[in-house]
């Protein structure tokens, strides 16, 4: 069995620190306003793992709402990295549906492509990180 990387474990337990919320603060604020997003009421989320939730809570609706999906994927213990599309703004979390995420991520991709196209040179470490990120794309 491979040995666990303690840095990755710490990042997972604390939630993935993402500079995107700071570097794209205006975009995030604009998305919240454009789609009239409401902040999650974090206190309403269960403290038990999703696997321990009653089946009735899991299948409350035929098509899951974003709030139900968030409850099912809410990391235990929190924080720990919510695994569905969401934004952070200030101390709040906002859930996004697929269309909203497509718009947000598309804007981030366009901005990244513009910055990459303008770059004259990148460091060795940046090359490794950029290649790793690009290799995960389909």
Secondary structure by P-SEA (a helix, b strand, c coil): cccccaaaaaaaaacccccccccaaaaaaaaaaaaccccccccccccccccccccccccccccccaaaaaaaaccccccccccccccccccbbbbbcaaaaaaaaaaaaaaaaaaaaacccccaaaaaaaaaaaaacc
